Each structure stands twice: as structure tokens, then as C-alpha cells.
Amino acid sequence: MRKSQNTLWLLYCRPGFEQDCAQEALRQAKQQKPIIGIEQPGVIADSGYVVVALNDQTLSCRELIFTRQLIRLHHSIATLPERDRLTPILDAIATLPGTFGTLWLEVPDTNEGKLLTTFTRRFQPLLESALREQGRLLDETINTVRAEPVEASLLHPSTSSGRTEEISPRRNNHLPRLHIFFPGKSSALIGTSDPHNSAATIMGIARQSMPAEAPSRSTMKLAEAIEVFMDRSEQTRLLRQGMTAVDLGAAPGGWTWQLVKRGIRVTAVDNGPMKGALDNHPLAQHPLVQHLRQDGLKYAPRKAVDWLVCDMVEQPSKVATLIGAWFAAGWCKHAIFNLKLPMKKRIDALDSALGGIRKRLDEEGINYRMMAKQLYHDREEVTVFLTKTKG
């Protein structure tokens, strides 16, 4: 068991993006004050997590694009006895102050990590029971990673677009969460997270289920973006029935499907065909859909719409220029779009694209809020939410 004088942070990310995740976290810390006398980040390629050591800097989960979850790491147990994993974990937790609102047992988002979920499901109630007996855990809900989609009838109405509900309690949000992360069956990382500075779902993943009538799996990217970037009240306010939208690069229609499902009228712009169905209509013939076979980069609307969404496979600089032009022209109020990242210098490409949008909007005197995140259903891309504000 090891304890460091520095502050250690455990960050989850998409496998293959560990270096980007660590680089971005260190940059955020350096913007506060220089990082002095600490070790290099613990980066294991394709592991799905990194460990970053800082001095007294803090990190903001909301502002970290490649970080799924932000955890203050307290202990690392390199070797757990096969016959008694419980005792050393309880001993480590005993050194932590206070009580916890929730216990989450987590594993890497890798094929190897998925094999550990059977173990964590069996181990979770044993650890929860022991912590409750000690008065350290106050939440009564058993928290496990749910692998299967929740039936649509059991979902909140606003999640019926295909969201898979995670067991993520909302109670005791003033108390820290306790995380036990298992890189493997024989080791554990023990940490805590602030419910107000971390993701609200286990492993930082807002899983979505694939709706049967949706035309493509890309529909889950937009569904997840809506869940991650907007709370319930904002979803209700910004995604109202009767609103209008343009979907650039719409085919085969996954993002159009999500908007129409919410009663939004969509102009789907793409030279390719639309697929899928909704409300017993082929998507291309749905009364709320107008399919225009045009180039999304060249399309200009006849009148302003509420929403612009865009999932085109284009260079991030081109998409950024397009988004800036739409907002500068007053053609939309809100946007969700993807920036496809290159294989190398991802952060540089992302900085350039997002910086270009900020520069254009600042020049136009537009007040806005912009958030970016590499979502669970993203691949070599980052999703961005941009909305005009009143200033």
C-alpha cells in the first residue's frame, strides 16, 4: 500500500487516449501554477485510465475533454491476497476521514476490464455491508454497473430516446463518493470524488441503448450528448416540441431520428439516403423531416432555426469554420457537433478548432457557452455543445 505526499488524481478515459488525457490534465494544472518536483503521469497505453501527480493544484472534470471521471486517489494496493481481498481494502479505507454517500466498484473500459464485472458484482455487497456496519457508508442503494438496457417503459419520459439508465443515486450528493478501481483482480486503486466535480455515472459512462427503429448507431452519440451537456430542466427548455433544426451530413439519419423523436422539425442535409423509421413512417418520409440532397458544407438555410447538429466526416478546422459562420449569421441558437480528430497531435487540432470558434464568436460580440467532451459513444472524435446566452 502506497501513499504519496503529492496529490494523486485517477482519471478514466477512452482506451487509446491516455496520453491526451494526461497532457490535458497537466496543462490545466499548469495554468494555475507551475508543477514542481513531481513524477511523470502514470500512463499505460490502451488501459483506459491514467494517474496524475500534482502539488496543490485542482482539476475541473467539466473542463477536461478527454477525462470521463475525476477521482482523488488515496491508496494503491499492488497485490491483493486471492483468499481475502476484503481486509486490505477495508484497512486502506479506514485511514480516510469522514463518511461516504455512495460506493462505486469500477473496472477499465477494456475487454479485460469487462471480464472483471462478474467479480465486482459479487464483491460489492460484501464491501458495502462491511462499510455500513462501520458507519462509513450512508447510501442504502446497491450500486453496480448495469450491462443490460433498461426497458423503455421503466425510463423517465425524457430518456425514452434510448438511454440506458445507470444505477447512480442522487441522494447524499453532499457526501463524497468512494471509488474502488480494479485494474485487475489482484490490485486496487482507492479514491474519492466530489459529486459536484465529477461525472454522475459509474465509470463516467452515460450508456445508451440502441433503439430498434433508429437508422444507425450514431443516434446514441447525440442521445448521450444531450444527457451529458444538459440537465433535465435545460433539456425541457431547449428541446421543445415544435422547434426547428438542421442536420448537416444527416445520412443515414441517426441524429435526425433523435430530434424528430422529440417533436423537432428537421431539415436533413446530405447527398446520401436516409434510413430507419419512426412512428410507422420511413424516416425520409416522416412529416417532420425534409431531406435535401445537398452538400452540408455549402448549405444555407432560408430562415433561422433553433438547432444545428452536425456529424460530418470532415477536418475539424472545416467544421469549426462552418459552425462559427452559422452563429455569426444568426442562423441558429444552439448546436451539437462532432470534431473528428487526427491520429497525431489531437490536442493541437482540437485547440485550433475550438479556438477558431471562440475567436469568431468574440469578434461578432456573441455571448455563448461552449462545452466539449469525448463521450463514451464517440470514437476518434470529440462532441461539442454550443449555445447562445443572454450575456
Steps between C-alpha positions, in 0.01 A plus 500: 500500500646836394421853600656804333576847629373639173134509403425206274211507256350198328344584164296263283506547124434322174763228443765632264465861621702470821775736384248763392316467830819545706631784282176692531483454878858620548432801281196593707708472818786708358258780419453538877867483601819321388523128576816447703680187612246232411519180302381457143140388447433129533402421142439141389410482132145379424423458873210745516641697796791716611641613834617861522701640793461870580604734780203694634333569165142394446338360187158572353329192358257710300782677316706188426402375156667158502426418865189292567535495877710695750600326824732606783723196544592414860639146494638247256503134596736321263427145615172378647498156669288265291323359808434828677472810285258662742731557799776705333241714323315567826831579671579758232153655520534521880774762457265732308302758697124543505216306348396428142172539317560236236734209429595431139707199398645565157718335238680622186289545188694228319432141400709386796310733731164362390610158620529644852138609528384160626754529782401858589130409512573225751744711698286816519241384760775358723685831508182706533380291792830540683507876443144542620575307816787741561273799434714613207242456221164676528333418169278193511489438126726227361693648210621279220578556136188412303596317183149452362272777368207603717160435350365816335190490718715531812688807379422860580302642204790720394725195478275301269721595206719205582691577817609208716453602861803461726449429868635835615333617822414867536485482879777622728649716226666709770713199598799376300474184296734212578657336195676162495660461159631157402759510219505122553368251753815518710540879530284793601511879491298670774377855463220747552314742276309819561146456360517862384831455316465161336282302264167387643517148356706193583831499311399840363295326232146604404413188304222508243298216355458462125136571406367234263364748242803732498695504173852480647699467819599866468161581650644405840767770471241776485289338773806485727601857419157625603526312830855614575481866397149591618321436826131408501374858521724612213392204288139600557573862410729448201348190340134593478246350265448728201858630486697490174840354417743437219703179494809540281640174369181332617509165317413237595303699757606407853509858627188603309321206663588626849366848429181385330439265792476813714251668264755728332460579129825413318652597167735208431778604261702223335552360152466151645176309570309514829417174676310386807140557604301691761131495593428253216659735243823445308724773642545677165120523465423602858281814513764674715788426258604680185790321327711721275763330285760773530855552626486578871804727480327722243142497628348826628152505657230734370415600855652450843442180697530414866756221462793403283639148537790366300679166490681539169827319435706810430815661633437666838611836362234486226224409745613772740493761223153381400363521855647846551342620176156369597505677837644819352221508240236441767380182331475300826491543877635164615726235351638155571776387266789258477863580429679203342854485639820412312712206613779732619500837678138461600511770766660747260228436240231531765645822642517650153139409417347614828720808506382592151136482610567711809685761295218529245228529762701750703555713190124497436426597860299182558458378856517124517570190706706220349577158643699216343540137603615175353188298571472126554336451160758717325800338337777708342300816563379752755144628538433871558194681634471870416214729599437873488450667837354832602830620637 
